[in-house]
């Protein structure tokens, strides 16, 4: 079944008020339903500016952005928010309620759900996020990782088609990152489209297959994670460092023909084993 | 409102006015802002405003002053309309005069704030024997205005992304809708102030009573001339304003 284009960006130009330079310079982009995509690039490359167009917080100066077939210029943020859940980088910029449950129900109240149904749904999602024990505690007393999960829960609660996570791994330890990755993979397996904005190369290498790279307000590359993250030119222009496994593969290129997404450790090891099991290769060592 | 406040924000620049001793500029602003209260003749007030314009031009901040006036236009219009509507004995010139007062007041202080670094102003406060803690609080308040407005925007965006509609509802509902924006802002700022206090203490803030300053103010010959010009012109204009020369 051909998947439909869920986000369509055509020749998007955007400039912040009072700024001289364009923040986005002619972005063209198509994201298909159910895709899991990473948008990467250095600070100030325009990543956050781009995703703020997906739910209409920012409106294009030139060109257009269509989300689920809706032109963002013709719809309010509240309308578009039902389709696009945007999780901001810093949980402290949105946490305000006196309990975790209320915080989670905020969006549902805004969308006019009745209280009983909203509470049931909020509890469901908090259980999924492992926050059920904190329902009556103040969200301000949660740890950094828990706050992050709470903000994701407060968006997932209304079941948007598209989930955008802005820098979800910043300030998170390895355990939290794995937990995040599990959440992302599970939501994606339900057919939701997920866009992760990040410059965490190792995180992308481990969990995401499709990458878009931005620099200076433009998209400079798009494609398979193995191709993009191992391309020295692209990485240099985006001021990113290839993931460690990518560098290892680059150095072994002449000997071993890696197949599949070798940036993931199990696949990398499998490739290596296959090569070692070949007697001729073993002799060469 | 935020735009008008940000209009007063100092941006780095250089001009003869920038280099003047801040004390002279403070005196200038005080003198001219009080001059606009000695007379209610629109013609005299227009002259006062005209005298201020060259200062903005020499200070290379005329464009920023215009931006500031643009941001203040709603207030200017409001003052004008209120005076026309609610002043029993005033005519159009009276309304113009009251409006001009507001504009001159802002302009006189614009000459000061647009050309003087907050650090310079702090030095003046120190010279006036104001305890350094208060001086620092003042400079930090100025320093954090743009940061605060940026953060406010992020919080508004974050809550709108969760379906908050600020434009809808009656007055009470609208005020209630601002809670999800004000609470994160206040909590965030209180947290930041603690972090800031810790960072400052770890760098030895308040270790000695007699702290020294990297920048020293020097009152030069040029400053003396500027001071003299300010005083003479202000006194002259003051006398002129009191004379029955002004038709309306």
Interface residues (C-beta under 8 A of the other chain):
Chain A: X52 X55 X57 X76 X77 X78 X81 X82 X85 X86 X88 X90 X92 X93 X94 X95 X96 X97 X106 X107 X110 X111 X140 X154 X155 X158
Chain B: X151 X154 X155 X157 X158 X159 X160 X161 X162 X163 X164 X165 X179 X180 X181 X183 X184 X187 X188 X191
